[in-house]
């Protein structure tokens, strides 16, 4: 590697570390979830992640949750795309945004723990080292795919069980990913967003009155029975609309590619 290349990577690393340090201003740490001892949270202020399975270097910040990593075999991979992409103040790795269905007591993470499922849950943040301004999730796809490929190459995940979900802007990102790269995911869940699309994999779609009723749009797309839609008019925008019951999550996590 020549001096020019070394300088280039050094500058990129410095910019990434400076940006995230200014946003969060704390060092790498981890703390267990109080309600589930087999769930461990890893918070990062840099693009370098050190977890039980090793050290990973990526081009966007992530929160990583390891569940039942003591179990043998490969993990399933669950990805959540947050909402509020253009609300820069909330782009904080310590703050959940639109994660009621994921982080509450009756949540996806606690479901995985309760069901004794070995899993890696990945919560990327919609920024890139090369462009720290708010951008759309579709602009981050290849950074996220790099993480998926890295986990797969290290033998950590079952690539037939990659689960995608998101709410609000993250719901739109979920549709974008499924539309353009359906071969990667087993199933998807989009919440509190518009623009449903024709899909090649199953998508569970939930909306509230904040976004409008998409029943007419979905009926045009549902001929192949790949889109399951529910309009939750009495629920708020964000993470509540999915109604993450055990029965629903049993079905969601039953899908394989």
C-alpha positions in Angstrom: 0.0 0.0 0.0 1.6 3.3 -1.1 1.7 6.6 1.0 -1.1 8.1 -1.0 -3.5 5.2 -0.3 -2.5 5.2 3.4 -3.2 8.9 3.7 -6.6 8.5 1.9 -7.7 5.8 4.4 -6.3 7.8 7.3 -8.4 10.8 6.4 -11.6 8.8 6.0 -11.1 7.1 9.4 -10.4 10.5 11.0 -13.5 12.1 9.5 -15.7 9.1 10.5 -14.4 9.1 14.1 -14.7 12.9 14.4 -18.2 13.0 13.1 -19.5 10.3 15.4 -17.6 11.5 18.4 -19.1 14.9 18.0 -22.6 13.4 17.8 -22.3 11.1 20.7 -19.1 11.8 22.6 -18.7 8.5 24.5 -16.5 5.5 24.2 -17.4 1.9 23.2 -19.4 0.2 25.9 -21.9 -2.6 26.3 -24.6 -3.2 28.9 -27.0 -6.2 29.3 -30.7 -5.8 28.9 -32.3 -5.9 32.4 -35.2 -8.1 31.4 -33.3 -10.7 29.3 -29.9 -11.7 30.4 -29.2 -13.5 27.1 -29.5 -10.3 25.1 -26.4 -8.1 25.0 -26.3 -4.6 23.5 -23.2 -3.3 21.9 -23.1 0.5 21.4 -20.5 2.0 19.1 -19.3 5.5 18.6 -17.1 4.6 15.6 -17.4 2.5 12.6 -15.3 -0.2 14.3 -17.4 -2.7 16.1 -15.8 -5.2 18.6 -18.3 -7.9 19.7 -18.1 -11.4 21.0 -17.6 -12.8 17.5 -14.8 -10.5 16.5 -14.0 -7.0 15.3 -15.8 -5.5 12.3 -15.1 -2.3 10.4 -17.9 -0.8 8.3 -18.8 2.4 6.5 -21.9 3.3 8.5 -22.5 3.1 12.3 -24.6 0.3 13.7 -26.1 -0.9 17.0 -25.6 -4.7 17.3 -27.6 -6.9 19.6 -26.4 -10.5 20.1 -29.0 -13.0 21.3 -28.1 -16.5 22.6 -24.6 -16.4 21.1 -23.7 -19.2 23.5 -25.8 -21.7 21.4 -24.1 -23.7 18.7 -24.8 -23.2 15.0 -25.3 -20.0 13.0 -27.4 -17.1 13.9 -30.4 -15.7 12.1 -30.0 -12.1 11.1 -32.6 -9.4 11.8 -32.2 -5.9 10.4 -34.2 -2.9 11.5 -34.2 0.3 9.5 -35.1 3.3 11.7 -37.4 6.2 10.8 -36.8 9.9 11.1 -34.0 9.8 8.6 -33.8 13.6 8.3 -34.2 14.2 12.0 -30.4 14.5 12.5 -30.7 15.1 16.3 -32.1 11.6 16.7 -29.3 9.9 14.8 -27.8 8.7 18.0 -26.7 5.1 18.5 -28.0 5.2 22.1 -31.5 6.3 21.1 -34.1 4.0 19.6 -36.3 5.8 17.0 -39.6 4.2 16.0 -38.7 1.0 17.8 -41.8 0.3 19.9 -42.2 -3.1 18.3 -38.5 -3.9 18.7 -37.4 -2.5 22.0 -40.5 -2.6 24.2 -41.1 -5.4 26.8 -43.3 -7.2 24.3 -40.8 -6.9 21.5 -39.0 -8.7 18.7 -35.8 -8.9 20.7 -37.5 -10.4 23.7 -39.4 -12.7 21.5 -36.1 -14.1 20.1 -34.7 -14.5 23.6 -37.9 -16.2 24.9 -38.0 -18.6 21.9 -34.3 -19.5 22.5 -33.4 -18.4 19.0 -29.7 -17.6 18.3 -29.8 -14.2 16.5 -27.8 -11.1 15.5 -30.0 -8.0 15.4 -28.5 -5.2 13.4 -29.6 -1.5 13.8 -27.8 0.6 11.2 -27.9 4.4 11.2 -28.7 6.2 7.9 -25.4 7.9 7.5 -22.2 7.0 5.6 -18.7 7.9 6.4 -18.3 9.4 3.0 -21.4 11.5 3.3 -22.5 12.3 6.9 -25.6 14.2 5.9 -29.0 12.5 6.2 -29.6 10.4 3.1 -32.2 7.8 2.1 -32.0 4.2 3.1 -31.7 3.2 -0.6 -28.4 5.1 -0.6 -27.1 2.8 2.2 -28.0 -0.5 0.7 -24.5 -1.6 -0.4 -23.0 -0.6 3.0 -25.6 -2.8 4.7 -25.0 -5.6 2.2 -21.3 -5.4 3.0 -22.1 -6.2 6.6 -24.4 -9.1 5.6 -21.7 -10.5 3.4 -19.0 -10.1 6.1 -21.1 -12.0 8.6 -21.8 -14.7 6.0 -18.2 -15.1 5.0 -17.2 -15.4 8.7 -19.8 -18.2 9.0 -21.8 -16.4 11.6 -25.3 -16.2 10.0 -27.7 -18.5 8.2 -28.1 -16.7 4.8 -31.5 -18.3 4.3 -32.8 -16.6 7.4 -32.2 -12.8 6.9 -35.2 -10.8 8.1 -35.8 -7.2 7.2 -38.1 -4.6 8.9 -38.5 -0.9 9.3 -40.8 1.9 10.2 -41.7 5.3 8.6 -38.6 6.2 6.5 -37.3 2.8 7.4 -40.5 1.2 6.1 -39.9 3.0 2.8 -36.3 1.7 2.9 -37.6 -1.8 3.5 -39.8 -1.5 0.3 -36.8 -0.2 -1.6 -34.6 -3.0 -0.5 -37.2 -5.7 -1.2 -38.0 -4.2 -4.6 -34.4 -4.1 -5.8 -32.7 -7.0 -3.9 -35.4 -9.6 -3.0 -32.9 -12.4 -3.3 -31.2 -11.4 0.0 -34.1 -11.5 2.4 -36.5 -14.3 3.6 -39.3 -11.9 4.4 -39.9 -8.2 5.2 -42.1 -6.1 7.4 -42.8 -2.5 6.5 -44.6 -0.1 8.9 -46.1 3.4 8.7 -45.1 4.3 5.2 -46.6 4.5 1.7 -45.6 3.3 -1.8 -46.3 -0.5 -1.6 -44.7 -2.3 -4.5 -44.9 -5.6 -6.3 -42.7 -8.1 -4.5 -41.0 -11.4 -5.0 -40.8 -12.2 -1.3 -43.5 -12.0 1.4 -44.0 -8.6 2.9 -46.1 -7.8 6.0 -47.4 -4.2 5.6 -49.0 -2.2 8.5 -50.3 1.4 8.2 -52.0 3.9 10.4 -54.2 6.9 9.7 -51.1 9.1 9.7 -50.1 7.6 6.4 -53.5 6.8 4.9 -55.2 3.5 4.1 -53.4 1.7 1.4 -55.9 -1.1 1.0 -56.8 -0.2 -2.6 -53.1 0.0 -3.6 -52.3 -3.3 -2.0 -55.3 -5.1 -3.5 -53.8 -4.4 -7.0 -50.5 -6.1 -5.9 -51.8 -9.0 -3.9 -52.7 -11.4 -6.6 -49.7 -13.6 -5.8 -50.5 -13.5 -2.1 -47.1 -12.1 -1.2 -48.3 -8.9 0.5 -50.2 -9.2 3.8 -51.7 -5.8 4.7 -53.4 -4.4 7.8 -54.7 -0.9 8.3 -54.4 0.2 12.0 -56.5 3.4 12.0 -56.5 3.7 15.8 -52.8 3.4 16.3 -50.0 6.0 16.1 -47.4 6.5 13.4 -44.3 4.5 14.1 -43.6 1.2 15.8 -47.0 0.4 17.3 -48.8 -0.6 14.1 -47.2 -4.0 13.6 -48.9 -5.5 16.6 -46.0 -7.8 17.3 -47.8 -10.6 18.9 -46.2 -14.0 19.5 -48.5 -15.5 16.9 -47.4 -12.9 14.3 -43.7 -13.3 15.1 -44.0 -17.1 14.9 -45.2 -16.7 11.3 -42.7 -13.9 10.4 -39.6 -15.9 11.7 -40.8 -19.1 10.1 -39.9 -17.9 6.7 -36.7 -19.2 5.0 -35.3 -18.4 1.5 
